[in-house]
């Protein structure tokens, strides 16, 4: 039996093998980027909080993010012998907090095993990546068949934002796995209600919430979108069955109970009085603006009773996340900075941080799904697209606009939708079919080549729309600068014999341990001579990400030409009193 005959006789096995090979290639690309990528800004914080859960059995350092991804990030270092060091308390006007970044740096640098510990923390993302690939393949295969599913996997595993955050110990990729998984489980359960399906849905939903609190915003609207598709199908499609309301209600209750149990388990089934969770419970609850009056009054009465509650860090985390959103951190888009974000932020972010070829294929697949849903008589083919559209619509009112990572979970939905484009071409029987297939192959090749060219700088990837000045579009929130190039700074510094630096780089790393010469921190509006290394984030925004009012604090450097570009995010300048020749 030759290869062609084998492919014809056992296509499922062939496609499965190819999908595994594509996933393995992506994993190799992720791992091979590790040595080039310094710690991303929030990695030490996540590692420290996860280490607390493992080492101390508590989760009090910073409950703003749930424990699942943080514990995963800390498992590798913990098994290698790392433990939580003493964590300093920071006293300021906003209240006391823990210095989790310094604690994370102590863990990373313990026993001079910085690089090994950082790699161990990142390896926990790889099993999640495998789950994501399996989900995309399974969902696309169920809707469109095996060959379209293979295309979905190829497109998904060559998306630079996916390759970037599947290689960082952040909380975003786990949500990009479990939120789409919960949507797939929900659609499957709606189509064929069963106790097993309800339990699976509850498990996936609970893990999504344990990944990131943004699941509490985006998961309900996505589930509602799928529910509307199912309801519309029940009215519009002749083949739809009746609505088993009692069975669905019972299954929904099982799912909710399972999700709550999973969430409680993620917090070690802890129970504590409110007074041990909030330093000033009444004041903290009163500070939560936007709650209806009766609900706030009821909450305050409960606070006065100081009852024991399950998973107290979960409650504290939700309140902290609510306040964080209300405080509206600074956002950057198209050279503008403002609090409260931009209504178009995530639409634009998706448009410039995603390969154009992927967007074209995904939009074609979405169009096919909506056009053909009546002829195929299957409402499920529009469920991924409807969920993605719901996410983008809700993102317009979100006030925390800090990067594509906050909606990373949209990519599995779009990848599954993209399979519809292949299915549509297989049904095409006109003289244009050969041309359409050629266009599709060219688009796929374009994406594969652009992703390969971006290696290992997946974090700073922008498509051709952004041009040569991507920092004009976005710089905050790991869209461009996540601190990933700090270790590379020593490469141009050491050969030049630089003995002193004026430094202003966006990083949480301990710069004293980054193999750099002695340095001073470059302050805003401080015109300095000598060697200067500065992040594009600071060059574009001053100190506005932390301190509004210094937007042009480093703009004087724009009149000089950098002598070296460090990675994609740091510029190195040599400025002396006679440096007129260095001016642009």
N, C-alpha and C positions, 0 to 999 in steps of 0.2 A: 504494500500500500504506500503510494507516494504521498507527499505533503498535501497536495491539492485534494486528493481523495479523502485523506484524514480530516481536513478542514471541512469538507462537505458532509462527511458522515458524523463528525462530532464537533459541531460548531460551538456548543456551549463550553466544552472543555478548552478549545482553542482560545475563545474569547476570555475565559477565566484566567488562563495562563498569561495571556497578553496583558490583562488588567493588573495581575500581580507583578509582572515585569515593569510595567509603567510606574506602579506604586513604589517598587524597590528603587528605580532610578531616581524618583523624587526624594526618597529617604536618603539616598547617597548624596544628593545635592544639598539637602538640609544639613546633614552631618558635616559635609565638607566645608560648609560655610562657618562652622563653629570657630575655627582658629582665627578667622578674620574679623569676627564680630565681638567687640567688647561688650561688657554687661550693658543691657538696656536699662533705662533710667529706673524703672520700678522693680527690676528683678531682685535686688537685695531685700527690698521691703516684703515682697511676696515670700521669699525664702525664709526670712525671719519669722513671719507670722505662721507659715506652715511648720517651721521647726518648733514653735511654741506648742502647737497642737500635738506634735509627735513626742516632744521631750517633756512637756509639763502637763499635758492633758487639758489645757485651757485654750481659750481663743479670745483674749482680751486686748492684745496689743493694738490692733486696729480692725474692728469688725466691719469697716466700710465695704469690704469685699468678702464673700463667703469663703469657706475653707477648702473646697474640693481641689481647685487648681493650685492653691498655695501649698496644700499638703503634698500634692503630686510633685511640686517643684522641690520640696524639702526631703523627699524620700531618699533620693540618691545620696545627697550629702549626709543624711542621718545614718544610712546603712554603712557609709564610709567612716563613721565615727564622729561626725560633727554634732555639736549640741548647742543649745541656745545660750549665748553669753549673757552677762548682766546688761540689761537694757536701761539706758539713761532716760530719765523723765525730763521732758521739755516744758518749762513754765513760760507761758506768754499770755497776752491779753485775751486770746481766744479760748484759753483754758489749758489744762495739762494734757500732754500727749506723750507718746513714747517715741524715742529716736530709733525707729525700725530700720532706717537706711544704714545707720552706723552699725547696728547689730547685724544686719545682713552682710555688710562688708567684712565684719569680723569673722563671720562664718566662711565667707568666700576666701579670705586670706589666711585662714587658720593653717598653721604648719607649712606655710609657703606653698600651698596646693591650690592657688587661685584658679588656674585654667582647668585643672581636673575637677574641682568642685563646681565650677560654672557649667562644665559639660555634663556632669552628673545631674545637675538640676534641670537642664534642658532636655535630657533624654526621656524624661517622663512624658513629653509631648508626642513622642513617636507612636506609642500605642493609640493615643487619641487620633493621630493622623490616619492610622490604619482603619480605625472605626469610621472616620469620616469618608475615606475612600470606599469602604464596604457599603456605607449608607448610600452614597451617590450612585454606585453601581447598581445596588439592589432596587432603589427607588426608580431609577431610569429604566432598568430592565422590566420592572413590573408594568410600567406605563407604555414603553415604546419598543422593547425588545433588546436582544443582547448586543448587537452591533452599535446601535445608538448609545447603549449604556457604556460601551468601551470608549466612545468619543467623549462622553461626559467625564469619565475618569481621566482621560488624557488632558482635557481642557482644565479640569479642576486641579490636577497635580502640576500644571505648568502656570498657575496663577501666582505671580510674585508676592502679593499680599498673603496668600496661604503659605507659601514657602517661607516667608519672613516670620510669621507668628507661630508656625509649627516648629520653629527653631528657637523660640524664646520662652523663658519661664514666666509667662504672663497669664492672666486669667481669661483672655479673650478667645483663645483657640478652643478651650473646652466648651465654651458657650456655642462656638461655631459648629461643634459636634452635636451637643445634646439638645439644643433648641430645634434644629432641623430634624433630629431623630424623634423628638416629641411630636412634631408636625406630621411626620411620616406615620408614626404610630397612631395619631389621631385620625388621619385620613383612612388608614387601613381599618381601624376599629369602627369608624362610621359606616364604611362599606360592608363590613362583616362583623357585627358586634359579637364579642365573646368575652368571657371572664379573663382569659389569658391576654387578650388584646387590651382590656381595661387595666390590668396589672402592669403590662408593658408600658402603656401610656403614662401611668402614674410614676413608674420608675424613671422614665426618660424625663418627665417634667420635673420631678424632684431633683435629678442630677443637673438639669438646666439651671434651676434656681440656685443650687449649691455652687454653680460655676460663676455666676455673676447676677447681681440684682437687677440688671437691665432686662433679664428674662421676665421679670414681673411686669414690665411695660410692653415688650414686643411680643411675648408669647400669647397673651390674651387676644391682641388684635389679629395676630396671624391665625390663631384657632378660630376666631370669629369669621375671618375671611374664608377659611375652608368650610366652616359651617354654613355660610351663605351660599357657597358653591353647591353644597350638598342639598340645601333647601331648594335652591333654584332648580336643580336637576330633578328633584322630586315633583316639581310643578311642570317642568318643561319637557323632560325626556320621557317618552312613552315606556321605556323599559325600566324605569325606576320603580322600586318597590315602595310599599307604604312606610310610614314613619312609626317605628316601634318605640313610642315615647317612654313607656315604663321600663323597657329593657335598657334604653339608653340612659335614663335617669339613674337606674341602679348601677350601670357600668360607670357613669360619671362619678357617682359617690365613691365607688371602689377606687377609681383613679385618684381622686382628691385625697382620700385616706392614705393611699400608698405614697403619694407625693409628700404629704405631711410627715409620714413616718420616715421616709428617706431623708427629708430635711432635718428632722430632729436627730436622726442617727448621725448625720454629718456634723452635728454639734455635740456628739458623744452623749446624747440623751440627757443633756444637762438640764437642771432645774434650779432656779435661784429666785429670791425676792427681787422686785424691781429696784429696790434701793442699792443692790449690789451691782446692778447693770448701769444705772444712771447716777452720776454724782448728785445731780439735783433734778429728780424726776419731773416734778411739777413744772420747773422752769424749762426743761428740755422739751417737754410736750407742748407747752404754751408757745415755744418758739417755732413750732411747725405751722407755718402759715398755709392757708388753703384748705384746711380741714373744715368740714361743715360744723357749724356751731354746736348742734346737739351731739355730734360724734366727739368733738373736742371736750365738751362738758362731761360726757360719759367716760371718756378716757381719763380725765383728771380725777373723777370719783374713784375709778379703779386704782389710779396711782396712789390716792390717799389711803387706800386699804393695804397697799404694799403686798399684794399676793405673790406667791411663788409662780413663776411662769416657765414653761418649757423652752429650751433653746434661747436663753436670754440674749446671747450675742447676735442672734438672728434679728430679734426685735430692735436692738441697738443699731445694728447695721442698716436696717431699713430706714430708721429715723435719720441716721447720719447721711445716707444716700439722698434722702428727701431734702435735707438741709444743703447738701452739696449742690444739688440741682437748683435749689432756690437761690443760692449765693451766686450762681451763674459765673463760673470761671471764664477767664479771657479766652476768646477764640480768634483764630487768624484765618482769613481767606482773601485771596486776590489782593494782598498787600494791605488789607484793612484789619484792624483789631478792635473788638468790642466785647463787652460782657453780654451774656444772653444769647450769643451765637447768631447764626444767619439762617434764615428759613430754607435756603437752598444749599446749605453746607454739604449734606450727605449726597445729594444729587450730583453736585459738582465734584465732590471727593471721589465718588464712584466713577464719574466720567473721566477723570485724569489719572486715577490710581489703578485702573483696570485695563488690560490689553484691549485695544480697539477691536481686534478680531473676535475676542470673546463676547464683547458687548453686541456686536453685529449678529453673531450666531445665536446668542441667548435671546435677543429681541425677535429674531426670525422664529425661533422655537416657541416663544410666548405667543406671537401672532398666529402661528399654526394651531396652537392649543385652543385658543379662543375661537378661531374660525371653524375648526373641525369638531368641537365638542358635541355638537348636535348629531353630526353624521356618525361619529364613533360611539355615541350614546354612553359616554363614560365621563362623569364629572371630575374624576380624579386627575385627569390630564391637565386641568387648569389649577389644581390645588397648589403646586409649587409656585407658579407664576402669581396667583392671587396673594399668596403669603408674602412674596417679595414686594409686590406693589403696596400691600398694607404696611410693610416695614418702612418703605420710602415715604409714604404719606404721613405716617406718625412721626418720622424723623424730622419733619418740617416744624414741629412744635417743641422738639427737644432743645433744651437750653445748654446742654453740655456737648459742645461740638469739638471733640478732641481726637479726631482721626478715624480712618476707615476701620480700625480695629474695633470700634464700637458697634459696627454693623457687619462684622466679618461673617456672621452667620448667613448673610444674604447670598454668599457665593455658592454653597451647596444647592440652594434653591434655584439659582440661575443656571448652574451646571446641569441639573436635572432637566430644567426647561429647555436647555440647548439641545438635548437629545431629540426633542420634537422636530428640530430642523432636519436631522438625518432621516427621521421617520417620514417627513413630508417629501423629501427627495426620493425616497424609495417608492412612494406612491405616484411620483411624477412620471407621466408617460408621454410627454410632449417632446418636440424636437429640441426644446431648451434644457432637457434633463442633463445632457452631457456637459453643457456649459455651466449649469448650476453645480454639478458635482466638482467641476474644476475650480469654481469659485470657493466652494467649501474647503477643498484640499489646500488651496492657497491661503485661506484664512487660518486654517489649523497650523500650516507651516509657519506663517507669520508669527503666530503666538508662541510656538515652540522656540523659534529662533530668538524672539525678543526676550523670552524668559531666560534662555541660555546666555544671552548677552548681558543680562542684568546680574548674573552670578558674580560674587556672593552678596551684592548690595541690593537684596530684595526689599529691605526696609525702605530705601530711598528711591524705589522704582516709580517712575512716572511714564505714561505713554506719550506718543508723539504730539498730542494736543498741548502738553505743557511746554514743549520746545526745550531750549537750552537754559531756561531760567525757571525751573520748577519751584524754587523758593518763593517766587511771586505768588504761586497758588496756595501752597500750604507749607508750614514748617512745624507747627505744634503737633502734639499727640502721637508721635512716632510715624507721622506721614512722611517726614523727611529726616528729621534729626531725633534720634532716640538715645544719643550718646554712644552710638555703636562704633565710632571711629577713633576713640581716645587712645587705644593701644597702638594704633597705626601711627600716631603722631611722633613716636620715637624714631620711625623709619627715616623721615627727612631731617629730623633734628640732629641725631647722632652723627651722621656722615658730614654734616656742615660744621661740626665742632661748636655748636651753640652752647654757651655756658650759662645763659640765663634767658628766661622767657617771661613775657607779660601774657598772662593766660586768661581767657574767658571762654570756657567750653561748657556745653550743656551735658552734664554727667552727674551721676550719683556715686561714681567710683572714688576711691581714696587715691587722689592724684599723686600723693607721696610714694605710692607703690606702683606707679605706672611707667617706671623706667624713664623718667623725664629729668632734665636738669633742674636746678633751683628755679623757682618761679615766684612771681607776684601776681595777684589777681588784678586784672585790668578793670578799673572802675569806669562807670559811665562818664562821658565827657572828659576823660583823662587822656590828653594827647601825649602819647609816650613814644620815645625813641627805642631803637633796638629791635629785637625779634618779638613778634606778636602772633599768637595763635588764637583764633576766635571761631566759634561755631557760627554757621549760617543763621541759626535760630536767633542768636544775640545780635548778629549783624543786621538782620532784618527787623527785629522787634525790640532791641535794647534789652531791658529787664522786665518787659511788660507782662511776661507770663507769670511773674511773681509780684512785680511792683509797678503798678500802673503809673505812667508819668515819665518814663525814660525811653520813649519810643526811638528817639534819634540819638541815644547815648553813644552809639558807636558808628554813626553814619559818616563821621569824618574819615574813616578808613576807606570809604568808597572812592576817594580821590587817588588811591594807591593801587598798584597792581600786585596781587599776591605772587610770591615766588614759588609757591607749591600749593597744590590742592591735596588735602589729606582725606582719602576716601571721597565720599560725596558731600561731606558736611562740615569740614574744618578748612579754614584758609590760613596759610602761613605767610606773614609779611616780614620784610626786612626794612625798617624805617630808621633812617639816620638823618642828621642835620643836613647832609648833602645829598639827600635821596631824591632830588628833583627828577632824576632820570627814571625813577620808579613810578612816577605819577602816570596816570592814564592819559 
